[in-house]
Amino acid sequence: MEQQYKSSEDIDIRSYWLVLKRRWLVASGIFLTSVAISGFAISLQRPTYQASGKLLFQSNRISSLTGVGEKNGDLETVRNEANPLSTQAEILQSRPILENVVKKLNLRDADGNLIAPQSINIKVEPVVGTDVLKVSHISSEPEIAAKVVDQIMQSYVENNIQNNRLEAISARKFIETQLPRAEGELNRTTEELRQFKARNQVINLDRETEETVRSIAELDNQFNQVKAQLAEVTSQQAELRSQIKIPSSEAVDRTSLSLIPGVQEVLGELQKVQSQLVQSQTQLTNNHPTIITLKQKETALNNLLQQRVNQSLGTNVRVSPNRLQLGQLKEQLVGESVRLEAQRLGLENKAQTLSNLHSQFKRRADVLPNLEKKQGDLERRLAVAQKTYETLLSRLQEIRVAENQTVGNARVVQNAIVSPNPARTRMMFLLGAGGIFVGTMLGIAAAFLVDVIDKSIKTIKEAQDVFGYTLLGLIPKFDSASNIEQTIEGASPRVVVGTLPRSVIHEAYQMLQANLKFISHKTVRTIVITSSVPGEGKSEVSANLAAVIAQAGKKVLLVDADMRNPSQHHLWGVMNLTGLSNVIVGQDRIRSSIQLITRNLSILTAGVIPPNPQALIDSESMNALIQALSQHYDYIIFDTPPLAGTADAAVLGKMADGVLVVVRPGVADSASAVAAKTLLMRSEANVLGIVANGVNVKHEPDSYFYYNSSRDIDKDSLVSQKAITKEARSQR
């Protein structure tokens, strides 16, 4: 596939080359015209001189004194850190610089007016690997060239210093407007941070966070210990209560009353009276004065006892006397129970206190992350504001110093030097090279344009593509005066009957004869030879083909059926007093009209030109004549008119065994060829193929042949003819 693609590409390139070879006159004329114009332009050039100077450029930091964009939070204006040399080159060629040069040097034109700044041709180039700019100017006057270069560099340096000052002033004004804002932002941020710390009682959040976490852990530990102690005390208290069987609400009161002397003294007296009353009641009646007295005394003692109990307890509670005395063991147990109760209450209070503290620390711990975030934001804002304010103060001091400086970032390192040799040589080279290049391009374009406009068939391949018929013969273009030696007296040099047997043309017609044998299963004896348009050499091909077949020992009759423009009698040097037209209308006999050329070759000329040749061709007499002649000759070859505008060849081709179409590259056009092919198709004639005549082998791709010498013609054309023969056999 790749090899096929390369071959196709090579063929396309050769096709382009063939176009140039065909149209070399057009291409050469345009090329020479362009070169002549270029030469004329070169002759009009005046000698010019080039002056060159050099500027050293160093990056300027004044443009970044405002600090916007600097690292580590520094501020800098929105500018590049350093202007490249290409930017400075554009500034050197800018209109303000050139206008200043024109005014300073008073450069005027022929009318006395100041020249336009854009008319000054300035070239600025960076010196590779350095920070140096080379400034050049070309002028017809060397002194003017040097002055222009020097003034441009001087104007640039002055402009650079002025721009640096203006930049410093602009930077100072900008910072002076920004400084109060930066100071206000610093004060606001400081106040916000102070209020935040006061409002949230913040001193050191990091340390406070550590202390809070540690306090929560300690409170959790203490709370767990208190809970364990409380559980133990509660268990002991429950055990004591089950033993003393005294409600916890009365245990303290009863224990305290049993320990009060006044209560116990009255209780003792009451118990004695009650004992006496019990004894007396066993002996006396209830109405006895002694019994009554004892009861009254008992009642009085009860009242006194109740009064002292109320005084001791501080409340009016009725207490039974039998509950005012406890045993020593019970008193100890009750005392222990009271102590445990007090301890329990204390532990509960402690647990509640620890729980409240834990909640407080927990709430603080939940708030601390938000406080840290907000404090961090405020501290960062404060740091940025502080850094901005300090940077602006520092920049302001630097700018005030730079504002008073008169130093730029460019200086002249080499004044203008004029080249001693005129600069005309380079312009001449450019004009010459441009003329050659433009001429070449225009010549090639014109050649292809003319070739596209020209609708003629230019190559054999185009002829095959247009007609679609088999290529049976290829007759190279030849010079009859030098290449052909005729032996028949009176015959045209274009007839190859007497040529050397090894000549190219002779071999070409022999190949055509052979191919006619291979083109069909049926023997082809009557052949009509025609062409699309006049001038393609169909009469010459007819004569030579008839002669070559006759040389092979076949009896051949050549009929000049072109009764519109007959030419066979000229080619053979015979008279045309009587011929085909006379025979068809019956004026002359056929035998007297046929003229013998050689032992095997005879010719029937056209005869008198009739008013309507087609009527004679398309007649029963013509058909009968062909049938009669076929009885006496092995081959009959008809030379007929071109197919353009006439139907003679198509009508006669229907009667004959086949039609042979002659095509001459450069003569026939595609429209005529298509029309001829259409006419042949409508007539249903048997088209044997085409014969390429008068082929310029140098204008054909090497798929046919190329040659460089007469010897190569023989060899290469023979190869190509053999290839055509092979194609003809395949068609068969």
VENGIBEL-V820363 format. One record per residue. N is the residue number from 1. SS is DSSP state (H for helix, E for strand, - for the rest). PSI is psi in radians with two decimals (none if undefined). D_FIRST is the distance of its C-alpha to the first C-alpha in Angstrom with 1 decimal. Layout:
N|SS|PSI|D_FIRST ; N|SS|PSI|D_FIRST
This chain:
1|-|-0.77|0.0 ; 2|H|-0.69|3.8 ; 3|H|-0.67|5.4 ; 4|H|-0.71|5.1 ; 5|H|-0.74|6.2 ; 6|H|-0.71|8.7 ; 7|H|-0.74|9.9 ; 8|H|-0.68|10.6 ; 9|H|-0.70|12.3 ; 10|H|-0.70|14.3 ; 11|H|-0.71|15.4 ; 12|H|-0.73|16.7 ; 13|H|-0.72|18.6 ; 14|H|-0.59|20.1 ; 15|H|-0.73|21.1 ; 16|H|-0.73|22.9 ; 17|H|-0.64|24.6 ; 18|H|-0.62|25.7 ; 19|H|-0.78|27.3 ; 20|H|-0.64|29.3 ; 21|H|-0.65|30.3 ; 22|H|-0.61|31.5 ; 23|-|0.61|33.4 ; 24|H|-0.50|34.6 ; 25|H|-0.77|38.2 ; 26|H|-0.85|37.8 ; 27|H|-0.74|35.8 ; 28|H|-0.70|38.3 ; 29|H|-0.80|41.3 ; 30|H|-0.69|40.3 ; 31|H|-0.81|39.4 ; 32|H|-0.62|42.8 ; 33|H|-0.77|44.6 ; 34|H|-0.73|43.1 ; 35|H|-0.66|44.0 ; 36|H|-0.74|47.5 ; 37|H|-0.72|48.1 ; 38|H|-0.73|47.0 ; 39|H|-0.67|49.4 ; 40|H|-0.71|52.1 ; 41|H|-0.63|51.6 ; 42|H|-0.68|51.8 ; 43|H|-0.41|55.0 ; 44|H|-0.16|56.5 ; 45|-|2.34|55.9 ; 46|-|2.60|59.0 ; 47|-|2.34|59.2 ; 48|-|2.77|58.9 ; 49|E|2.47|59.8 ; 50|E|2.24|58.2 ; 51|E|2.42|60.4 ; 52|E|2.42|59.1 ; 53|E|2.96|60.9 ; 54|E|2.44|60.0 ; 55|E|2.34|60.8 ; 56|E|2.19|60.8 ; 57|E|2.30|59.9 ; 58|-|2.48|60.9 ; 59|-|2.50|60.2 ; 60|-|2.28|63.1 ; 61|-|0.00|64.4 ; 62|H|-0.61|66.9 ; 63|H|-0.23|64.3 ; 64|H|0.35|64.2 ; 65|-|-0.37|67.9 ; 66|-|-0.32|68.0 ; 67|-|0.03|66.0 ; 68|-|2.30|63.7 ; 69|-|-0.03|60.6 ; 70|-|2.70|62.0 ; 71|-|2.97|61.6 ; 72|-|0.57|64.3 ; 73|-|-0.04|65.5 ; 74|-|2.65|66.4 ; 75|-|2.60|66.1 ; 76|-|2.61|64.3 ; 77|-|2.82|63.4 ; 78|-|1.48|60.0 ; 79|-|2.89|58.7 ; 80|-|2.65|56.2 ; 81|-|-0.55|57.6 ; 82|-|2.38|56.8 ; 83|-|2.24|55.7 ; 84|-|2.85|52.7 ; 85|H|-0.56|53.0 ; 86|H|-0.60|50.7 ; 87|H|-0.75|53.2 ; 88|H|-0.57|56.1 ; 89|H|-0.69|54.2 ; 90|H|-0.66|54.0 ; 91|H|-0.70|57.8 ; 92|H|-0.53|58.5 ; 93|-|0.19|56.9 ; 94|-|2.80|58.5 ; 95|H|-0.76|60.8 ; 96|H|-0.71|64.1 ; 97|H|-0.79|63.6 ; 98|H|-0.67|62.9 ; 99|H|-0.71|65.9 ; 100|H|-0.69|68.2 ; 101|H|-0.77|67.0 ; 102|H|-0.75|67.8 ; 103|H|-0.76|71.2 ; 104|H|-0.71|72.2 ; 105|H|-0.10|71.2 ; 106|-|0.92|72.3 ; 107|-|2.14|69.2 ; 108|E|2.74|69.9 ; 109|-|-2.97|68.1 ; 110|-|-0.44|69.7 ; 111|-|-0.01|71.6 ; 112|-|0.12|73.2 ; 113|-|2.65|71.3 ; 114|E|2.35|69.6 ; 115|-|2.75|66.0 ; 116|-|2.40|63.4 ; 117|H|-0.64|62.2 ; 118|H|-0.21|58.5 ; 119|H|-0.23|58.9 ; 120|-|2.01|59.4 ; 121|-|1.84|56.0 ; 122|E|2.35|56.0 ; 123|E|2.16|53.2 ; 124|E|2.16|53.4 ; 125|E|2.37|51.0 ; 126|E|2.44|51.3 ; 127|-|2.12|51.7 ; 128|-|2.31|49.0 ; 129|-|0.07|50.5 ; 130|-|3.09|53.9 ; 131|-|0.55|55.8 ; 132|E|2.39|56.6 ; 133|E|2.30|55.7 ; 134|E|2.12|55.7 ; 135|E|2.21|57.2 ; 136|E|2.61|56.7 ; 137|E|2.42|58.0 ; 138|E|2.30|57.8 ; 139|E|2.76|60.7 ; 140|-|-0.30|62.2 ; 141|-|2.06|65.4 ; 142|H|-0.63|65.0 ; 143|H|-0.74|68.0 ; 144|H|-0.70|66.8 ; 145|H|-0.77|63.4 ; 146|H|-0.75|65.2 ; 147|H|-0.71|67.6 ; 148|H|-0.79|64.8 ; 149|H|-0.82|62.9 ; 150|H|-0.75|66.1 ; 151|H|-0.63|67.2 ; 152|H|-0.79|63.9 ; 153|H|-0.70|64.1 ; 154|H|-0.77|67.8 ; 155|H|-0.65|67.2 ; 156|H|-0.75|64.5 ; 157|H|-0.79|66.7 ; 158|H|-0.75|69.6 ; 159|H|-0.63|67.4 ; 160|H|-0.77|66.0 ; 161|H|-0.77|69.6 ; 162|H|-0.71|70.7 ; 163|H|-0.68|67.7 ; 164|H|-0.74|68.4 ; 165|H|-0.79|72.0 ; 166|H|-0.66|71.0 ; 167|H|-0.71|68.6 ; 168|H|-0.74|71.4 ; 169|H|-0.77|73.9 ; 170|H|-0.71|71.4 ; 171|H|-0.70|70.7 ; 172|H|-0.79|74.5 ; 173|H|-0.68|75.2 ; 174|H|-0.78|72.5 ; 175|H|-0.64|73.8 ; 176|H|-0.54|77.4 ; 177|H|-0.49|76.4 ; 178|H|-0.42|74.5 ; 179|H|-0.83|77.2 ; 180|H|-0.65|79.7 ; 181|H|-0.74|77.1 ; 182|H|-0.69|76.0 ; 183|H|-0.74|79.7 ; 184|H|-0.71|80.3 ; 185|H|-0.68|77.3 ; 186|H|-0.78|78.6 ; 187|H|-0.73|82.1 ; 188|H|-0.75|80.9 ; 189|H|-0.67|78.7 ; 190|H|-0.75|81.6 ; 191|H|-0.71|84.0 ; 192|H|-0.69|81.6 ; 193|H|-0.69|81.2 ; 194|H|-0.82|85.0 ; 195|H|-0.66|85.7 ; 196|H|-0.79|83.1 ; 197|H|-0.68|84.8 ; 198|H|-0.72|88.2 ; 199|H|-0.60|87.3 ; 200|-|0.18|85.6 ; 201|-|0.89|88.0 ; 202|-|2.20|85.2 ; 203|-|-1.04|86.2 ; 204|-|1.74|83.5 ; 205|H|-0.62|81.0 ; 206|H|-0.82|79.4 ; 207|H|-0.67|82.7 ; 208|H|-0.67|83.9 ; 209|H|-0.74|80.9 ; 210|H|-0.78|81.6 ; 211|H|-0.70|85.3 ; 212|H|-0.78|84.6 ; 213|H|-0.75|82.3 ; 214|H|-0.71|84.9 ; 215|H|-0.70|87.8 ; 216|H|-0.71|86.0 ; 217|H|-0.75|85.5 ; 218|H|-0.73|89.2 ; 219|H|-0.68|90.4 ; 220|H|-0.70|88.4 ; 221|H|-0.82|90.1 ; 222|H|-0.72|93.5 ; 223|H|-0.70|93.1 ; 224|H|-0.70|92.2 ; 225|H|-0.79|95.2 ; 226|H|-0.69|97.6 ; 227|H|-0.67|96.2 ; 228|H|-0.77|97.0 ; 229|H|-0.72|100.5 ; 230|H|-0.68|101.1 ; 231|H|-0.68|100.2 ; 232|H|-0.79|102.5 ; 233|H|-0.73|105.5 ; 234|H|-0.69|105.0 ; 235|H|-0.75|105.1 ; 236|H|-0.72|108.4 ; 237|H|-0.70|110.0 ; 238|H|-0.66|109.3 ; 239|H|-0.75|110.9 ; 240|H|-0.71|114.1 ; 241|H|-0.63|114.5 ; 242|H|-0.43|114.4 ; 243|H|-0.78|117.3 ; 244|H|-0.30|119.6 ; 245|-|0.66|118.9 ; 246|-|2.26|119.7 ; 247|-|2.55|117.4 ; 248|H|-0.46|115.6 ; 249|H|-0.39|117.0 ; 250|H|-0.24|120.6 ; 251|H|-0.72|120.1 ; 252|H|-0.75|120.5 ; 253|H|-0.76|123.5 ; 254|H|-0.66|125.3 ; 255|H|-0.67|124.7 ; 256|H|-0.66|125.9 ; 257|H|-0.60|129.0 ; 258|-|-0.24|130.0 ; 259|-|-0.03|130.0 ; 260|-|2.15|132.2 ; 261|H|-0.70|135.9 ; 262|H|-0.72|137.4 ; 263|H|-0.75|135.6 ; 264|H|-0.54|136.4 ; 265|H|-0.82|140.1 ; 266|H|-0.67|140.6 ; 267|H|-0.65|138.6 ; 268|H|-0.75|141.1 ; 269|H|-0.71|144.1 ; 270|H|-0.73|142.7 ; 271|H|-0.63|142.1 ; 272|H|-0.82|145.7 ; 273|H|-0.71|147.2 ; 274|H|-0.61|145.0 ; 275|H|-0.76|146.4 ; 276|H|-0.68|150.0 ; 277|H|-0.71|149.3 ; 278|H|-0.69|148.1 ; 279|H|-0.73|151.2 ; 280|H|-0.64|153.6 ; 281|H|-0.37|152.1 ; 282|H|-0.33|152.9 ; 283|H|-0.49|156.5 ; 284|-|2.86|157.0 ; 285|-|2.95|156.2 ; 286|-|-0.33|153.7 ; 287|-|0.02|156.6 ; 288|-|2.45|158.2 ; 289|H|-0.54|158.3 ; 290|H|-0.72|156.6 ; 291|H|-0.75|153.7 ; 292|H|-0.72|153.4 ; 293|H|-0.70|153.6 ; 294|H|-0.68|150.9 ; 295|H|-0.72|148.6 ; 296|H|-0.71|149.2 ; 297|H|-0.62|148.5 ; 298|H|-0.72|145.3 ; 299|H|-0.72|144.1 ; 300|H|-0.75|144.9 ; 301|H|-0.65|143.0 ; 302|H|-0.75|140.0 ; 303|H|-0.73|140.0 ; 304|H|-0.68|140.3 ; 305|H|-0.74|137.6 ; 306|H|-0.62|135.3 ; 307|H|-0.77|136.1 ; 308|H|-0.62|135.2 ; 309|H|-0.78|132.0 ; 310|H|-0.67|131.0 ; 311|H|-0.66|131.9 ; 312|H|-0.70|129.8 ; 313|H|-0.43|126.7 ; 314|-|0.12|127.1 ; 315|-|2.76|126.6 ; 316|-|1.38|128.9 ; 317|-|2.30|127.7 ; 318|-|2.08|130.0 ; 319|-|2.27|129.8 ; 320|-|2.41|131.7 ; 321|H|-0.52|134.1 ; 322|H|-0.13|132.9 ; 323|H|0.08|129.4 ; 324|-|-0.01|130.9 ; 325|-|2.27|131.4 ; 326|-|2.73|128.7 ; 327|-|2.91|129.0 ; 328|H|-0.65|128.0 ; 329|H|-0.75|124.9 ; 330|H|-0.65|123.8 ; 331|H|-0.69|124.4 ; 332|H|-0.74|122.2 ; 333|H|-0.74|119.6 ; 334|H|-0.70|119.8 ; 335|H|-0.73|119.6 ; 336|H|-0.67|116.5 ; 337|H|-0.71|115.0 ; 338|H|-0.70|115.7 ; 339|H|-0.76|114.2 ; 340|H|-0.63|111.0 ; 341|H|-0.75|110.9 ; 342|H|-0.70|111.1 ; 343|H|-0.69|108.5 ; 344|H|-0.80|106.2 ; 345|H|-0.66|106.7 ; 346|H|-0.72|105.9 ; 347|H|-0.66|102.7 ; 348|H|-0.73|101.6 ; 349|H|-0.71|102.2 ; 350|H|-0.73|100.4 ; 351|H|-0.72|97.4 ; 352|H|-0.72|97.4 ; 353|H|-0.77|97.6 ; 354|H|-0.66|94.6 ; 355|H|-0.73|92.6 ; 356|H|-0.74|93.3 ; 357|H|-0.73|92.3 ; 358|H|-0.74|89.1 ; 359|H|-0.72|88.2 ; 360|H|-0.82|88.9 ; 361|H|-0.64|86.8 ; 362|H|-0.77|84.0 ; 363|H|-0.68|84.0 ; 364|H|-0.70|83.9 ; 365|H|-0.61|81.0 ; 366|H|-0.53|79.1 ; 367|H|-0.46|79.7 ; 368|H|-0.76|78.9 ; 369|H|-0.75|75.0 ; 370|H|-0.68|75.2 ; 371|H|-0.72|77.8 ; 372|H|-0.74|75.7 ; 373|H|-0.84|72.7 ; 374|H|-0.70|74.8 ; 375|H|-0.68|76.6 ; 376|H|-0.75|73.2 ; 377|H|-0.80|72.0 ; 378|H|-0.71|75.3 ; 379|H|-0.67|75.2 ; 380|H|-0.76|71.6 ; 381|H|-0.69|72.6 ; 382|H|-0.72|75.6 ; 383|H|-0.75|73.6 ; 384|H|-0.79|71.1 ; 385|H|-0.72|74.0 ; 386|H|-0.77|75.9 ; 387|H|-0.71|72.9 ; 388|H|-0.81|72.2 ; 389|H|-0.78|75.8 ; 390|H|-0.70|76.0 ; 391|H|-0.77|72.7 ; 392|H|-0.67|73.9 ; 393|H|-0.76|77.2 ; 394|H|-0.74|75.5 ; 395|H|-0.67|73.2 ; 396|H|-0.70|76.1 ; 397|H|-0.74|77.9 ; 398|H|-0.73|74.8 ; 399|H|-0.70|74.2 ; 400|H|-0.58|77.9 ; 401|H|-0.80|77.5 ; 402|H|-0.50|74.2 ; 403|H|-0.48|75.7 ; 404|-|-0.02|78.3 ; 405|-|2.69|75.8 ; 406|-|0.60|74.7 ; 407|-|2.27|71.7 ; 408|-|-3.06|68.2 ; 409|-|0.36|64.9 ; 410|E|2.51|63.9 ; 411|E|2.68|65.7 ; 412|E|2.14|65.4 ; 413|E|-0.26|64.5 ; 414|E|2.09|64.1 ; 415|E|2.97|65.7 ; 416|E|2.31|64.0 ; 417|E|2.21|63.4 ; 418|E|2.30|62.7 ; 419|-|2.29|60.2 ; 420|-|-0.43|62.2 ; 421|-|2.44|59.4 ; 422|-|2.61|58.5 ; 423|-|0.32|55.2 ; 424|H|-0.53|54.4 ; 425|H|-0.74|51.8 ; 426|H|-0.73|49.3 ; 427|H|-0.70|49.7 ; 428|H|-0.73|49.4 ; 429|H|-0.75|46.1 ; 430|H|-0.76|44.8 ; 431|H|-0.72|45.9 ; 432|H|-0.84|44.5 ; 433|H|-0.68|41.1 ; 434|H|-0.73|41.1 ; 435|H|-0.74|42.1 ; 436|H|-0.77|39.3 ; 437|H|-0.86|36.7 ; 438|H|-0.74|38.0 ; 439|H|-0.72|38.4 ; 440|H|-0.83|34.8 ; 441|H|-0.80|33.4 ; 442|H|-0.68|35.8 ; 443|H|-0.78|35.2 ; 444|H|-0.78|31.4 ; 445|H|-0.75|32.0 ; 446|H|-0.68|34.7 ; 447|H|-0.80|32.5 ; 448|H|-0.63|29.8 ; 449|H|-0.81|32.5 ; 450|H|-0.66|34.3 ; 451|H|-0.62|31.1 ; 452|H|-0.72|30.4 ; 453|H|-0.63|34.0 ; 454|-|2.02|34.0 ; 455|-|0.15|33.0 ; 456|E|2.77|33.1 ; 457|-|2.08|30.3 ; 458|-|-0.47|29.1 ; 459|-|2.90|26.5 ; 460|H|-0.65|26.0 ; 461|H|-0.68|22.7 ; 462|H|-0.68|24.7 ; 463|H|-0.76|27.3 ; 464|H|-0.70|25.0 ; 465|H|-0.67|23.7 ; 466|H|-0.87|27.3 ; 467|H|-0.71|29.0 ; 468|-|0.26|26.3 ; 469|-|2.88|28.0 ; 470|-|2.42|27.0 ; 471|E|1.97|27.4 ; 472|E|-0.44|30.1 ; 473|E|2.64|31.3 ; 474|E|1.89|30.7 ; 475|E|1.94|33.9 ; 476|E|2.72|33.6 ; 477|-|2.38|36.1 ; 478|-|2.80|39.0 ; 479|-|1.95|42.5 ; 480|H|-0.46|45.1 ; 481|H|-0.55|47.8 ; 482|H|-0.43|46.3 ; 483|H|-0.32|43.9 ; 484|-|2.32|45.8 ; 485|-|1.83|49.1 ; 486|-|2.54|50.9 ; 487|-|-0.19|53.6 ; 488|-|2.20|54.8 ; 489|-|2.27|57.6 ; 490|-|-0.29|57.0 ; 491|-|2.61|53.3 ; 492|-|2.57|50.9 ; 493|-|-0.26|48.8 ; 494|-|-0.16|45.8 ; 495|-|2.26|46.5 ; 496|-|0.46|45.0 ; 497|-|-0.75|47.4 ; 498|-|0.32|49.0 ; 499|-|2.85|46.0 ; 500|-|2.50|45.1 ; 501|-|-0.31|43.0 ; 502|-|0.17|40.3 ; 503|-|2.75|39.8 ; 504|H|-0.79|36.5 ; 505|H|-0.73|38.0 ; 506|H|-0.80|39.7 ; 507|H|-0.65|36.5 ; 508|H|-0.74|34.7 ; 509|H|-0.53|37.4 ; 510|H|-0.68|37.5 ; 511|H|-0.70|33.8 ; 512|H|-0.75|34.5 ; 513|H|-0.76|37.4 ; 514|H|-0.69|35.3 ; 515|H|-0.55|32.6 ; 516|H|-0.48|35.4 ; 517|H|-0.54|36.3 ; 518|H|-0.14|32.9 ; 519|-|-0.33|32.3 ; 520|-|2.67|34.8 ; 521|-|-0.56|36.7 ; 522|-|2.43|39.9 ; 523|-|2.22|41.4 ; 524|-|2.00|41.2 ; 525|-|-0.65|44.5 ; 526|E|2.07|45.2 ; 527|E|2.24|42.6 ; 528|E|2.19|42.9 ; 529|E|2.18|41.2 ; 530|E|-3.07|40.9 ; 531|E|3.03|38.9 ; 532|-|-0.83|38.3 ; 533|-|2.85|40.7 ; 534|-|2.71|43.2 ; 535|-|0.08|42.3 ; 536|-|-0.03|39.1 ; 537|-|0.53|40.9 ; 538|H|-0.57|41.2 ; 539|H|-0.70|44.7 ; 540|H|-0.74|43.6 ; 541|H|-0.69|40.8 ; 542|H|-0.79|43.3 ; 543|H|-0.81|45.8 ; 544|H|-0.68|43.4 ; 545|H|-0.73|41.8 ; 546|H|-0.70|45.3 ; 547|H|-0.71|46.4 ; 548|H|-0.70|43.4 ; 549|H|-0.65|44.0 ; 550|H|-0.62|47.7 ; 551|H|-0.47|47.1 ; 552|-|0.08|45.4 ; 553|-|0.14|48.8 ; 554|-|2.56|48.3 ; 555|-|2.06|51.0 ; 556|E|2.43|49.6 ; 557|E|2.14|51.1 ; 558|E|2.05|49.8 ; 559|E|2.16|51.0 ; 560|E|1.62|51.1 ; 561|-|0.10|50.7 ; 562|-|1.45|50.2 ; 563|-|0.12|53.8 ; 564|-|-0.69|53.1 ; 565|-|1.27|52.1 ; 566|-|2.58|52.5 ; 567|-|-0.16|51.4 ; 568|H|-0.60|51.3 ; 569|H|-0.47|54.9 ; 570|H|-0.69|54.1 ; 571|H|-0.60|51.2 ; 572|H|-0.06|53.5 ; 573|-|0.67|56.7 ; 574|-|2.97|58.7 ; 575|-|2.64|61.1 ; 576|-|0.79|60.2 ; 577|-|-0.63|63.6 ; 578|-|2.61|62.7 ; 579|-|-2.60|59.4 ; 580|H|-0.80|57.3 ; 581|H|-0.65|59.1 ; 582|H|-0.65|62.4 ; 583|H|-0.74|61.5 ; 584|H|-0.71|60.2 ; 585|H|-0.08|63.4 ; 586|-|0.26|65.5 ; 587|-|-0.67|67.1 ; 588|-|2.76|66.1 ; 589|-|2.64|65.3 ; 590|H|-0.65|61.8 ; 591|H|-0.63|62.9 ; 592|H|-0.31|64.7 ; 593|H|-0.46|61.7 ; 594|-|2.31|59.1 ; 595|E|2.35|59.0 ; 596|E|2.22|58.0 ; 597|-|-0.92|55.7 ; 598|-|-3.08|55.0 ; 599|-|-0.61|56.0 ; 600|-|-0.04|52.9 ; 601|E|2.21|52.1 ; 602|E|2.80|54.3 ; 603|E|2.40|54.0 ; 604|E|1.87|55.4 ; 605|-|3.09|55.6 ; 606|-|-0.51|55.6 ; 607|-|-2.81|59.3 ; 608|-|2.35|61.2 ; 609|-|2.07|59.1 ; 610|-|2.87|60.0 ; 611|-|-0.45|60.4 ; 612|-|1.46|57.8 ; 613|H|-0.61|55.3 ; 614|H|-0.60|53.2 ; 615|H|-0.63|56.3 ; 616|H|-0.71|56.7 ; 617|H|-0.79|53.1 ; 618|-|1.10|53.2 ; 619|-|2.80|56.4 ; 620|H|-0.49|57.6 ; 621|H|-0.69|58.8 ; 622|H|-0.73|55.4 ; 623|H|-0.72|54.0 ; 624|H|-0.61|57.0 ; 625|H|-0.71|56.5 ; 626|H|-0.74|52.9 ; 627|H|-0.69|54.1 ; 628|H|-0.76|57.0 ; 629|H|-0.56|54.9 ; 630|H|-0.35|52.3 ; 631|-|-0.34|55.2 ; 632|-|-0.23|55.7 ; 633|-|2.52|52.3 ; 634|-|-0.68|49.0 ; 635|E|2.45|47.0 ; 636|E|2.11|48.0 ; 637|E|2.18|45.9 ; 638|E|2.15|46.7 ; 639|E|1.93|46.2 ; 640|-|2.87|46.2 ; 641|-|2.82|46.3 ; 642|-|2.73|43.2 ; 643|-|-0.28|42.1 ; 644|-|1.89|42.7 ; 645|-|-0.17|46.1 ; 646|-|2.72|47.1 ; 647|-|0.22|46.5 ; 648|H|-0.87|47.9 ; 649|H|-0.71|44.7 ; 650|H|-0.72|43.5 ; 651|H|-0.79|47.0 ; 652|H|-0.57|47.1 ; 653|H|-0.51|43.5 ; 654|H|-0.52|44.7 ; 655|H|-0.54|47.4 ; 656|-|3.06|45.2 ; 657|-|-0.48|42.6 ; 658|E|2.89|39.8 ; 659|E|2.37|38.9 ; 660|E|2.12|36.9 ; 661|E|2.19|35.8 ; 662|E|2.29|35.9 ; 663|E|2.25|33.7 ; 664|-|1.95|34.4 ; 665|-|2.35|31.9 ; 666|-|-0.21|33.9 ; 667|-|-0.95|36.8 ; 668|-|2.56|35.5 ; 669|E|2.85|34.5 ; 670|H|-0.64|32.2 ; 671|H|-0.79|35.2 ; 672|H|-0.67|37.1 ; 673|H|-0.75|34.2 ; 674|H|-0.73|33.7 ; 675|H|-0.72|37.5 ; 676|H|-0.76|37.5 ; 677|H|-0.70|34.8 ; 678|H|-0.74|36.7 ; 679|H|-0.73|40.0 ; 680|H|-0.67|38.6 ; 681|H|-0.70|37.2 ; 682|H|-0.58|40.6 ; 683|H|-0.19|42.4 ; 684|-|0.57|40.3 ; 685|-|2.68|40.1 ; 686|-|1.75|37.9 ; 687|E|2.05|35.4 ; 688|E|-0.66|34.2 ; 689|E|-2.90|31.7 ; 690|E|2.70|31.7 ; 691|E|2.09|32.7 ; 692|E|2.06|31.5 ; 693|E|2.57|34.7 ; 694|E|0.71|35.5 ; 695|E|2.19|32.0 ; 696|-|1.83|31.9 ; 697|H|-0.39|29.2 ; 698|H|-0.30|29.0 ; 699|H|0.19|27.9 ; 700|-|2.55|25.0 ; 701|-|2.79|21.4 ; 702|-|0.04|20.8 ; 703|-|-0.33|19.0 ; 704|-|-1.27|22.7 ; 705|-|2.73|24.6 ; 706|-|2.74|26.1 ; 707|-|2.73|29.4 ; 708|-|-0.29|31.9 ; 709|-|2.96|34.9 ; 710|H|-0.56|36.7 ; 711|H|-0.68|35.8 ; 712|H|-0.50|32.0 ; 713|H|-0.83|32.6 ; 714|H|-0.82|33.7 ; 715|H|-0.86|30.9 ; 716|H|-0.70|28.0 ; 717|H|-0.60|29.4 ; 718|H|-0.74|30.1 ; 719|H|-0.77|26.4 ; 720|H|-0.68|25.4 ; 721|H|-0.65|28.2 ; 722|H|-0.64|27.1 ; 723|H|-0.67|23.7 ; 724|H|-0.68|25.7 ; 725|H|-0.72|27.8 ; 726|H|-0.69|25.0 ; 727|H|-0.72|23.8 ; 728|H|-0.72|27.5 ; 729|H|-0.69|27.8 ; 730|H|-0.61|24.9 ; 731|H|-0.59|26.6 ; 732|-|none|29.7
